[in-house]
């Protein structure tokens, strides 16, 4: 038989067998399956390496849990609506649906070739009317529950895409990410509003404009507190994602301070540092503040400034002084009013009381515009401050603050709330989710506009409102579809007009994980009984870039559905894994960067094995041909091991000869049997922790050991064949084609994909310590032979420490490091019997008390090293003895627990 493994030769066969046997299908009647899900792909036309890494992670985990005995749900579908399909269709003189369907066919074939095991009977596609009718159905239910608003709003507009963008879809420069809106410096990860600092479209990078349009919103702000507080309970989510959502929701507790701005009335400024209010020397308004719009109508300087900041995404510390003054509510003094780009109109109230002495950004702005700096909080310890160098931003004791002088900051914040014009307040950065898009390729919003009845929802029996035939046009194609657009009012029957906006495609993906549970359910978006039983998603894998978009929206949707009585769950995902980026030549791999590598260029299985072995799933890694080659070579090594064994087995059967194997065990076979169990324990632990790179490392070491064992002398058939079977099973989740081939060569029944996960035959709870013991001892022998320059040793003696040293070590481990450990040890009669030797050793342990590693006991150490004798003999070509130290042994003093004394002659 061939000694080279070629996955391309066998992949179609195993795909056929997996499909025929229904290996990946999840029956509806199972109870609470392990729900494993990768963020479904946008139908861009082909898989990229980011897709491969995401889906290799979910596939490996799903296969592992299936072999471990779980019922596993691992579905796949398509995020099929969106502007890129319209752009692609326009460029290719076709229509978005044809383009999208062609992309899906290619991507489905790509996924199959990679060997990913999905339950394709649950496949969903968001551009199917059978799917998006439920977007519309849910919209009407949200509308009934006052979770939908229709309002005129100043919105982000991308002139290139010709559509509205949600705030989270406007990206700003780094320089714009430390603007103020609440009296404190803020640093928001991810996208921010483009209101003040400009911004660019998240898809095409075009500078974003501002327009006033009638728009549809989901009132996600109704859930701001619950979404914020719920993050504390998401222990299975990366802290970075939770922090991003906290920052995006932007809940801040503080106070609202009212400043009188003459004929323009009152302006409220939000602050978290009310104790610094006496230090306010100016009032700054965001360019998007309502008062600024009024000022711009007759103040040319303000109008010019607004035009200036609208054309840049980095207005820095720029600002313009207005003709207005504001009356300080505590001092009665008139302070100047500025319009400043560093103030965010979507955070707090869009107005900031400028306190240069106690805020970094205010200090920088005051320095830029020559504004006074007035210190009103000083260090409690009297250490003083240098306000020329920078502000004092810590809590302290109030000064120059009238009747509040001498109060601590925390106490002052409470007392100051009693003043007129001040009240406690909580603000949020989160704004309602704008879902209107002026594009064709999306879910039509199910509303009919009637002159008499207003906005009327389309009745359930008339859903779905399907898209009309696509016609290329400038602007919104739905607005030009006259026959489709003009309809009778569902309420009064009069002439009316359909809503021509479609929904943000993030609506499609906000509940798709529910549709997978009952994809053919016809009475509702999903079967509630199934959803309540199967949710939450156990493992969800996708990019961290979705932290404040998709991942926030699915949490909102789940809560809203629960409040509609459609779910019992309020959180959708138990464990979230963000996969890192695949880099090539130091940059993120992408077509646009010109450094993309096609997933199949090096072979599908080599690629998936490499992306899993290269790094922890959350870490970035560099694509290198050398490392890919290592993954390829590992497959070949495994295949050759099993093929050689199978070939020799078949030759023995044909010739009836005994062949080069043993059926009676010898002492060194116990090492392999124990190492098989240790490998099972270690690999299982790494699979549970999603550390696939360590799984591969373990299997590479195990394969090398099997080869070394087989070449040391004829292998013991029971142990060696079990080792090959275990290697095959442990390999199956990450290299499924190869594992099926190996399973077949081993003449095992059934499919390895459906085989039981291997179990250790004996207790190996100390497997890591045992392995480290052998590795460290081997390394110590190497060091001695190198230092003493012994090329060909005759004899190696390993002397395990006396039993009392293990007892002393355990006592030191249990003792409090701050206690007198020597006395603690020597209080035991068993230690006193060893006199000075025990005291000296106790002193050594006391010095190391905070760094005592776990150990195995003396009998176990002796047994492990005796089983490993053959490794030393094989490497060094010497006779090896392992024994216990005695009291009169000259090596006894050198031997320590799990650190045997070594003598080489």
Helices and strands as residue ranges (DSSP letters): H 7-21, E 34-38, E 41-42, H 49-67, E 72-73, E 77-79, H 83-92, H 96-113, G 120-122, E 124-125, H 129-144, E 148-158, E 163-165, G 167-169, E 170-171, G 174-178, E 200-201, E 208-218, G 220-223, H 224-230, G 231-233, H 239-249, E 252-260, G 262-264, E 266-271, G 274-279, E 282-285, H 290-296, H 300-310, E 319-327, E 334-340, E 351-354, H 360-369, E 377-378, E 397-398, G 402-404, H 409-416, E 422-427, E 433-434, E 436-437, E 447-450, E 454-457, G 460-462, H 482-485, E 486-488, E 495-498, E 502-503, H 505-508, H 512-515, G 516-518, H 528-534, E 537-542, G 544-546, H 550-563, E 573-578, E 582-584, E 587-588, H 604-613, E 621-622, H 625-655, E 661-662, H 669-688, H 692-712, E 715-716, H 717-732, H 736-745, G 752-754, H 767-788, E 795-800, H 803-814, H 821-826, H 829-832, H 835-847, G 849-851, H 858-867, H 869-876, E 879-884, E 901-904
